[in-house]
Amino acid sequence: MRVYVAGPYTKGDVAQNVRNAIDAGDELFSRGHTPYIPHLTHFWHMIHPRPWEDWLKIDTEWIPLCDAVLRLEGESAGADMEVKLALTLGIPVYYSIEGLK
């Protein structure tokens, strides 16, 4: 499945949040899924900063193309919006990798 990884980015330690998302994506890939990790735009943003709304626009374009969303733990207004969009589109949301089929 194509799995969108949604989780905290700016709340807490950004570096750790990016690491957590990459770790989740790596685990998904190891289990045969194809992850989309929006946190990787962190590196793009370091070179060419853009407003938060630009990154959210990119993210909301990818969600409809995914088969599922994995919501990582932690407070995140952006991830909550991504979950809401997924549910509106009928895309299942999982809260653990183990829950994915």
Z-matrix of the N, CA and C atoms (Angstrom, degrees):
N
C 1 1.451
C 2 1.520 1 110.13
N 3 1.312 2 115.29 1 149.99
C 4 1.466 3 121.00 2 170.40
C 5 1.527 4 106.65 3 -84.31
N 6 1.316 5 116.08 4 119.13
C 7 1.465 6 121.16 5 -173.81
C 8 1.521 7 110.30 6 -120.13
N 9 1.313 8 115.28 7 122.12
C 10 1.456 9 122.67 8 176.57
C 11 1.525 10 108.04 9 -84.84
N 12 1.327 11 117.42 10 127.78
C 13 1.463 12 122.03 11 -179.08
C 14 1.531 13 108.19 12 -96.73
N 15 1.334 14 116.46 13 111.50
C 16 1.468 15 122.39 14 -179.55
C 17 1.521 16 109.01 15 -110.25
N 18 1.318 17 116.16 16 130.61
C 19 1.456 18 119.27 17 178.71
C 20 1.507 19 111.65 18 -172.16
N 21 1.308 20 116.54 19 177.44
C 22 1.461 21 121.20 20 -178.87
C 23 1.528 22 112.08 21 -58.88
N 24 1.305 23 114.46 22 145.77
C 25 1.465 24 120.48 23 173.61
C 26 1.529 25 109.33 24 -126.33
N 27 1.325 26 117.28 25 -60.81
C 28 1.471 27 119.45 26 -174.27
C 29 1.523 28 113.78 27 -89.99
N 30 1.313 29 118.97 28 -19.86
C 31 1.472 30 121.30 29 178.23
C 32 1.520 31 108.55 30 -79.63
N 33 1.315 32 116.29 31 121.81
C 34 1.453 33 120.05 32 -178.07
C 35 1.515 34 110.96 33 88.54
N 36 1.306 35 116.14 34 -151.19
C 37 1.465 36 123.67 35 -177.23
C 38 1.529 37 109.40 36 -84.04
N 39 1.325 38 116.53 37 109.98
C 40 1.466 39 121.05 38 -177.54
C 41 1.527 40 111.30 39 -57.20
N 42 1.319 41 116.82 40 -45.34
C 43 1.468 42 119.82 41 -178.70
C 44 1.526 43 111.08 42 -60.67
N 45 1.325 44 116.89 43 -42.20
C 46 1.470 45 119.96 44 178.91
C 47 1.529 46 111.20 45 -68.19
N 48 1.333 47 117.04 46 -36.88
C 49 1.468 48 120.41 47 178.13
C 50 1.526 49 111.06 48 -64.25
N 51 1.333 50 116.06 49 -41.68
C 52 1.471 51 119.95 50 177.29
C 53 1.527 52 109.06 51 -64.21
N 54 1.314 53 116.35 52 -43.57
C 55 1.465 54 121.12 53 178.45
C 56 1.527 55 111.47 54 -59.51
N 57 1.325 56 116.87 55 -44.48
C 58 1.466 57 120.88 56 179.72
C 59 1.523 58 111.48 57 -61.20
N 60 1.325 59 116.62 58 -41.57
C 61 1.463 60 120.45 59 179.77
C 62 1.529 61 110.97 60 -66.85
N 63 1.330 62 116.36 61 -42.04
C 64 1.470 63 119.86 62 178.47
C 65 1.531 64 110.12 63 -65.59
N 66 1.315 65 117.28 64 -41.31
C 67 1.463 66 120.43 65 177.28
C 68 1.532 67 110.69 66 -60.03
N 69 1.327 68 116.50 67 -44.54
C 70 1.466 69 120.29 68 178.51
C 71 1.527 70 110.54 69 -62.79
N 72 1.322 71 116.60 70 -44.07
C 73 1.465 72 120.25 71 178.47
C 74 1.515 73 111.99 72 -62.11
N 75 1.318 74 116.82 73 -39.67
C 76 1.460 75 120.29 74 179.05
C 77 1.529 76 110.66 75 -64.67
N 78 1.329 77 116.09 76 -41.74
C 79 1.466 78 120.01 77 178.21
C 80 1.533 79 110.51 78 -64.50
N 81 1.323 80 116.52 79 -41.88
C 82 1.465 81 119.90 80 176.98
C 83 1.525 82 110.76 81 -59.65
N 84 1.324 83 115.95 82 -45.50
C 85 1.466 84 120.54 83 -179.92
C 86 1.526 85 110.76 84 -62.07
N 87 1.324 86 116.60 85 -41.76
C 88 1.464 87 120.94 86 178.88
C 89 1.524 88 111.60 87 -62.69
N 90 1.322 89 116.63 88 -26.04
C 91 1.465 90 121.32 89 179.46
C 92 1.528 91 112.38 90 -91.71
N 93 1.325 92 116.92 91 7.08
C 94 1.455 93 120.55 92 174.88
C 95 1.514 94 115.92 93 96.31
N 96 1.331 95 117.60 94 5.67
C 97 1.462 96 121.26 95 178.90
C 98 1.533 97 110.25 96 -93.61
N 99 1.309 98 115.62 97 167.79
C 100 1.459 99 121.78 98 175.63
C 101 1.524 100 107.68 99 -114.39
N 102 1.330 101 117.09 100 101.57
C 103 1.464 102 119.32 101 -176.90
C 104 1.528 103 112.50 102 -82.72
N 105 1.325 104 114.42 103 148.42
C 106 1.459 105 121.83 104 166.35
C 107 1.525 106 105.24 105 -113.79
N 108 1.329 107 116.60 106 120.46
C 109 1.463 108 121.93 107 -174.78
C 110 1.533 109 108.53 108 -113.52
N 111 1.330 110 118.15 109 95.06
C 112 1.465 111 119.94 110 -178.08
C 113 1.527 112 113.21 111 -63.19
N 114 1.319 113 116.85 112 -20.72
C 115 1.463 114 120.38 113 178.90
C 116 1.536 115 112.28 114 -62.95
N 117 1.300 116 117.11 115 -19.06
C 118 1.472 117 119.78 116 178.97
C 119 1.524 118 111.98 117 -66.84
N 120 1.338 119 117.49 118 -18.10
C 121 1.461 120 118.79 119 175.21
C 122 1.527 121 110.95 120 -67.50
N 123 1.316 122 116.95 121 -10.17
C 124 1.466 123 121.62 122 174.38
C 125 1.532 124 110.28 123 -52.41
N 126 1.310 125 116.18 124 -42.26
C 127 1.465 126 120.88 125 -177.53
C 128 1.527 127 111.26 126 -72.78
N 129 1.312 128 116.98 127 -36.09
C 130 1.471 129 122.00 128 173.88
C 131 1.530 130 108.44 129 -62.30
N 132 1.335 131 115.90 130 -45.53
C 133 1.458 132 121.70 131 -177.94
C 134 1.536 133 111.86 132 -63.12
N 135 1.323 134 117.11 133 -31.45
C 136 1.464 135 120.42 134 177.93
C 137 1.528 136 111.59 135 -63.95
N 138 1.329 137 116.55 136 -32.03
C 139 1.461 138 121.39 137 -177.55
C 140 1.531 139 111.55 138 -92.90
N 141 1.325 140 115.30 139 -40.93
C 142 1.471 141 121.72 140 -179.09
C 143 1.532 142 108.77 141 -132.14
N 144 1.328 143 117.78 142 82.67
C 145 1.467 144 120.38 143 -178.53
C 146 1.527 145 112.35 144 -60.04
N 147 1.303 146 114.33 145 142.08
C 148 1.463 147 122.08 146 177.56
C 149 1.520 148 108.35 147 -137.48
N 150 1.316 149 117.34 148 161.31
C 151 1.466 150 120.09 149 176.71
C 152 1.532 151 110.77 150 -66.63
N 153 1.322 152 115.11 151 153.42
C 154 1.459 153 122.44 152 179.08
C 155 1.528 154 111.42 153 -51.97
N 156 1.321 155 116.66 154 -38.64
C 157 1.472 156 120.97 155 -178.16
C 158 1.532 157 111.76 156 -61.51
N 159 1.323 158 118.09 157 -33.37
C 160 1.466 159 120.78 158 177.79
C 161 1.526 160 110.83 159 -65.13
N 162 1.326 161 116.24 160 -42.68
C 163 1.464 162 119.58 161 179.96
C 164 1.522 163 110.35 162 -67.69
N 165 1.329 164 116.20 163 -38.87
C 166 1.461 165 119.90 164 178.51
C 167 1.526 166 111.16 165 -64.32
N 168 1.322 167 117.06 166 -36.73
C 169 1.470 168 120.32 167 177.53
C 170 1.528 169 110.57 168 -61.63
N 171 1.317 170 116.48 169 -44.71
C 172 1.467 171 119.87 170 177.57
C 173 1.523 172 110.03 171 -60.57
N 174 1.331 173 116.07 172 -46.13
C 175 1.464 174 120.37 173 -178.51
C 176 1.523 175 111.78 174 -59.92
N 177 1.324 176 116.48 175 -44.02
C 178 1.465 177 119.22 176 -177.52
C 179 1.530 178 112.37 177 -70.60
N 180 1.310 179 117.68 178 -17.39
C 181 1.464 180 120.74 179 173.38
C 182 1.524 181 111.36 180 -77.36
N 183 1.328 182 117.15 181 -29.62
C 184 1.464 183 121.25 182 -178.58
C 185 1.528 184 113.47 183 -82.51
N 186 1.315 185 116.80 184 -33.67
C 187 1.467 186 119.67 185 -174.98
C 188 1.528 187 112.87 186 -54.96
N 189 1.340 188 119.88 187 -45.88
C 190 1.465 189 118.51 188 -179.44
C 191 1.539 190 114.17 189 -62.70
N 192 1.314 191 117.30 190 -17.95
C 193 1.464 192 121.16 191 -179.65
C 194 1.526 193 112.23 192 -87.36
N 195 1.323 194 116.63 193 -6.71
C 196 1.466 195 120.99 194 -176.99
C 197 1.524 196 111.39 195 -94.90
N 198 1.327 197 114.58 196 156.10
C 199 1.464 198 121.38 197 178.73
C 200 1.521 199 111.85 198 -89.79
N 201 1.328 200 116.24 199 -19.00
C 202 1.459 201 121.10 200 -178.00
C 203 1.521 202 109.05 201 -160.80
N 204 1.329 203 114.49 202 161.89
C 205 1.463 204 122.20 203 173.41
C 206 1.519 205 107.55 204 -121.82
N 207 1.321 206 115.73 205 133.32
C 208 1.457 207 121.66 206 172.28
C 209 1.522 208 107.23 207 -102.98
N 210 1.329 209 117.03 208 116.84
C 211 1.471 210 121.40 209 179.64
C 212 1.524 211 108.51 210 -96.31
N 213 1.326 212 115.54 211 113.33
C 214 1.453 213 121.01 212 177.07
C 215 1.525 214 109.98 213 -77.17
N 216 1.322 215 116.45 214 157.42
C 217 1.462 216 121.70 215 179.12
C 218 1.516 217 111.38 216 -65.46
N 219 1.321 218 114.85 217 151.50
C 220 1.453 219 121.00 218 173.26
C 221 1.508 220 113.27 219 118.13
N 222 1.331 221 114.48 220 154.04
C 223 1.453 222 122.07 221 -179.49
C 224 1.525 223 110.19 222 -70.05
N 225 1.339 224 115.87 223 130.38
C 226 1.458 225 120.21 224 178.69
C 227 1.520 226 110.17 225 -164.88
N 228 1.324 227 115.71 226 112.53
C 229 1.464 228 120.07 227 177.07
C 230 1.528 229 110.21 228 -63.70
N 231 1.331 230 116.61 229 -40.16
C 232 1.471 231 120.37 230 -179.74
C 233 1.517 232 111.81 231 -64.68
N 234 1.327 233 116.99 232 -46.29
C 235 1.472 234 120.15 233 179.41
C 236 1.521 235 110.58 234 -65.15
N 237 1.330 236 117.64 235 -36.29
C 238 1.464 237 120.11 236 176.80
C 239 1.528 238 110.80 237 -63.12
N 240 1.328 239 117.40 238 -39.60
C 241 1.465 240 120.56 239 176.94
C 242 1.530 241 110.67 240 -66.14
N 243 1.323 242 116.48 241 -38.45
C 244 1.466 243 120.33 242 178.70
C 245 1.522 244 111.21 243 -64.38
N 246 1.325 245 116.61 244 -41.36
C 247 1.466 246 121.18 245 176.49
C 248 1.527 247 110.01 246 -62.27
N 249 1.312 248 116.60 247 -45.42
C 250 1.461 249 120.65 248 179.62
C 251 1.530 250 111.03 249 -59.19
N 252 1.325 251 116.97 250 -44.11
C 253 1.465 252 120.75 251 178.07
C 254 1.524 253 110.47 252 -61.65
N 255 1.324 254 116.30 253 -46.09
C 256 1.469 255 119.96 254 -179.80
C 257 1.525 256 110.78 255 -58.43
N 258 1.322 257 117.01 256 -47.60
C 259 1.462 258 120.30 257 -179.20
C 260 1.525 259 111.70 258 -63.69
N 261 1.332 260 116.60 259 -38.03
C 262 1.465 261 120.89 260 176.74
C 263 1.527 262 110.97 261 -61.16
N 264 1.333 263 116.07 262 -35.47
C 265 1.462 264 121.65 263 -179.45
C 266 1.530 265 112.75 264 -86.18
N 267 1.323 266 116.88 265 -0.82
C 268 1.462 267 120.53 266 -179.08
C 269 1.515 268 114.07 267 78.71
N 270 1.326 269 116.44 268 18.90
C 271 1.467 270 121.23 269 178.48
C 272 1.523 271 107.88 270 -89.75
N 273 1.332 272 117.52 271 127.14
C 274 1.461 273 118.87 272 -178.10
C 275 1.531 274 112.46 273 -67.22
N 276 1.319 275 114.34 274 145.53
C 277 1.469 276 122.29 275 178.86
C 278 1.518 277 107.79 276 -115.48
N 279 1.310 278 116.12 277 129.89
C 280 1.462 279 122.37 278 178.96
C 281 1.524 280 108.71 279 -115.47
N 282 1.317 281 114.87 280 149.67
C 283 1.456 282 120.62 281 -178.63
C 284 1.517 283 112.27 282 -112.74
N 285 1.315 284 115.80 283 6.61
C 286 1.470 285 121.43 284 172.99
C 287 1.523 286 108.53 285 -154.40
N 288 1.314 287 115.18 286 150.50
C 289 1.468 288 120.23 287 178.00
C 290 1.518 289 109.71 288 -64.76
N 291 1.316 290 116.62 289 -35.91
C 292 1.461 291 120.88 290 -178.63
C 293 1.524 292 111.22 291 -62.64
N 294 1.326 293 117.46 292 -27.22
C 295 1.464 294 120.98 293 -179.55
C 296 1.521 295 113.86 294 -73.48
N 297 1.326 296 116.79 295 -18.99
C 298 1.468 297 120.38 296 179.26
C 299 1.518 298 110.33 297 -70.88
N 300 1.281 299 115.63 298 142.98
C 301 1.453 300 120.23 299 179.23
C 302 1.506 301 111.49 300 -78.90
